[in-house]
Amino acid sequence: MGQTVLEMIGIKKSFSGIYALSGIDFRLEQGEVHALLGENGAGKSTLIKVLGGIYQPDEGTIKIRGKEVKINGVLAAQENGVGIIHQEIVLVPYLSVAQNLFLGREIKTKYGTVDKEEMNKRATEMIASLGVKIEADTLVENLTIAQQQMVEIVKAVSFNGNIIVMDEPTSSLSNEEVEQLFVIIEELKKKQVSMIYISHRMEELFRISDRVTVIRDGSYVGTRQTSETNPNELVAMMVGRDLKSFYTRDYCDLEKAPVALKVEGLTQKGVFENVGFEVHKGEILGFAGLVGAGRSEIMESIFGARKDVTGDVYLHGKKVRFKNPMEAIKAGIALVPEDRKKQGLVLGNSVSFNMTLSSLRFYMSGIAISEKKRKKVVSEYSSMLRLKAASPEVEAGSLSGGNQQKVVLGKWLATKPDVLILDEPTRGVDVNAKFEIYTVINELAKQGIAIVMVSSELPEIINMCDNVCVVRGGKLVGKLSRDELTQEEIMKYAAGGID
């Protein structure tokens, strides 16, 4: 590091007279990983789109290696060595890896036809240069999300890219795939490639970044050496205030609280076996474990979403058996799923539609839906969750990740559950949205709702839960009380140190 490869000075960008960027400064040095941090809506994506030539700035200067440049389109960005790997994969699924790498710049034979053999050869060399193990003739649709991201990185570097932007690259990856990505990032650093890394996951930033720049409300807040800062300082910079209690939790005495949900001997052959636990009214019971341990599958089975499950489930002391999720919902169980886009929302429909989809029976007047009742519920939960949406009629897919998650949470709260199962409730949302979601979860527990929280974020588990069950290989291998909760203790069970 030391040589500045990119400077963005006084960048301003407005839409309809409202500034998305109010004079942002950003500097990237050769061979560094520079994290860009801020809440959803802070201006990160707008700044990156200016760098990538998608937006033109109203004011400001961009310099690459000390020379002022005009980036007036995506091609101009590529010509200046800038490659952007967006959160949503933009490869063509029905083409091969090689065809995607050379899309728009195909190698031709002397007869003017596409030279597939030469393209496969060069693609193989490009892929191997980064230590990626993918066959060049494989169709992209047959690759995992992680492998597709690797192809995006190879493609960006193949354009002589020496400035690579990664926008939330780990949001859809397993722990193992994240590790593979970090290996690639280290390889790029060795080749003196400079990277801008956007993520809400603090643990990632502290592991791989050299510096962190924070922006808030379209304005530059500050830059810190990663080794010289801490999560609390960065959170305070992001939200503009000190969060004395980031994890909002009021603990109560559970000894006198009745058991809301009890599970005994729950088994699905080959997936999980002999799982048993209980959760009291007002309790937050955590479920920790490595990706693939079976936590989500256990929750789905309780919710009636899995077949061929044996064992007993008791709700308020009464034995129940749900054939499908609708029966569980009517009985008072709600499940906020792990993947909000695939399982939680109809992205092309409105906030109002999504938020009331699971509770329509409450708004029926005869065979018609009472729009008055429906609007009242949407207003109530939008206010409770501090939902930021221009109107209840905007498409859910147009909202930020944090606000989409709030819509999913509102959708299930509208069913008025007694037992609320939260599967990765804050995955892919910014730090302020996390704080707001924690506040709501705490209030729900205080109201006596029994909550089961599945999370891969150990600080979340430790600071929000009364008790924690640890799952490994489909088995419940440990139960820890609040005074036993440490990351080391949880990982001993999750990784197999204790049986």
Residue, then its C-alpha position, 0 to 999 in steps of 0.5 A: m500500500g501507499q500509492t493512491v490509485l483512486e480519489m473521489i473528491g467532493i462527489k455530489k449527486s441529486f435526484s429530483g432535487i434531493y441529494a443522495l451524495s452531498g460531497i463525498d470524499f473517498r480514497l483507495e490505495q494500491g493493494e488494499v481492501h477498503a471497506l465502505l460502511g453505512e446504513n441502507g440509504a446512506g449513499k453507498s450504492t449511489l457512490i459506487k454507481v458513479l464510479g461504475g459509470i451508471y450515474q454521472p455526478d452533479e459535481g466532483t472529481i474522479k482521479i485514477r492514479g493521479k489523473e482526472v478521468k471522466i467515467n461516462g459509462v460502464l465501458a469507460a469504467q472498464e477502460n479505467g480498470v474499474g470492475i463492479i461485482h453487484q449483489e445481484i449476479v448479472l451473468v447469463p445463466y444459459l451460457s458457459v463460464a467462458q462465454n460469459l467471460f468473453l461476452g461482447r468481446e468474443i474471440k473470432t477465428k480467421y473465418g469470422t466465427v466464434d472460436k470456442e476452443e480458444m475462448n475455453k483455453r484462455a478462460t481456463e488460464m484466467i480462472a486458474s490464475l486466481g486459484v478458482k476451481i471451475e471448468a470453463d465450459t460449465l453452464v453458469e446456471n449449474l454453478t453455486i452462487a459462490q461459484q458465480q461470484m468467483v466468475e464475476i471476479v475473474k471477469a472483472v479482473s480480465f478487463n485489466g481491472n485493478i479496482i474491484v468493487m464487491d457489493e455485499p458479496t457474502s449475503s447469500l454464501s455459506n461459511e465455507e463459501v465465504e472462506q473461499l471468497f476470502v482466499i480469492i481476495e487475498e490472492l487479488k491483494k498479492k497481485q496488487v489489486s485494490m478492492i472496495y468492500i461493502s458489507h454490513r457484517m462487522e466481523e468480515l470487515f475486521r478480518i479482511s479490510d485495511r481501512v474503513t470509510v463511513i458515510r451517513d445520509g450522503s455525507y462523508v463521516g470519516t475513515r479509520q484504520t481497521s486495526e485502530t478502531n472497533p465495532n462500537e466506534l463504527v456503529a456510532m459513526m454510522v448512526g450519528r449517536d452512541l448506542k449504549s445498548f445496541y442489543t436491547r433486552d429486558y430480562c424477566d424471571l422465567e421460573k413462573a412463566p408457563v411453557a408455551l411450546k414443548v418439543e420431544g423426540l422430533t426426528q426427520k430421518g437423515v436430517f435431524e433426530n431426537v430434538g427436544f426443548e421447551v420455550h416459555k412465554g416471554e422467553i427468547l430461546g436461541f438456536a446456534g450452530l454451523v450452517g447446515a447443522g439442521r436448525s432451519e429444518i427443525m423450525e420448518s418441521i414444527f411449523g408443519a412445512r416438512k413431511d415424514v417427521t416423528g416426535d411430539v409438539y405441545l402448544h400450551g400443554k396440548k399435543v398438536r400435529f400440523k399437516n401444513p403451515m396454515e394449521a400452525i398459523k391458525a394455532g398461533i405459531a409464526l415463522v419468519p423464514e431465513d430467505r426473505k426474498k424467496q420464502g418471505l415476500v412476493l417482491g413484485n407486490s406491494v408492502s400492503f399486500n405482503m404485510t397482510l398476506s398471512s392474516l387475511r382471515f382477520y379482515m374478512s367481511g363476509i366474502a370480501i376483504s375490509e380495506k379499512k381493517r387492512k389499512k389499519v393493520v398495515s399502518e399499525y405495524s409499519s409504525m411499530l417497525r419504523l418501516k421506511a416506505a414512500s407508500p404502502e402501495v410501493e413494491a416490496g422489492s423496491l425497499s432496502g434489505g432492512n425494510q424488506q425484513k421489517v415487512v416480513l416481520g410485520k406480516w407475521l406479527a399481524t397473525k397475532p402469534d403466541v410463538l414466534i420463530l425467527d430464522e436469521p432475523t437480521r441477515g443482510v440488514d444494516v446496523n440501525a435496522k438491526f437495532e430497531i428489530y432487536t427493540v421490537i423483539n424485546e418488546l414482543a418478549k415483554q408482552g409474553i410472546a415465546i420467541v425462538m431465534v435461529s442466528s449465525e451471529l453469535p453476538e446476537i445470540i449471546n446478547m438477546c437470548d435467555n437460553v441457547c440450544v446448540v445444534r450439530g449434525g442434526k442433533l441438539v448437542g448442548k443447552l446453555s443458560r444465559d450466564e454460560l453464554t460465550q462465543e468460545e463455549i457455543m463454538k465448542y459444541a457447534a464445532g464438535g469439541i464436546d459431546 
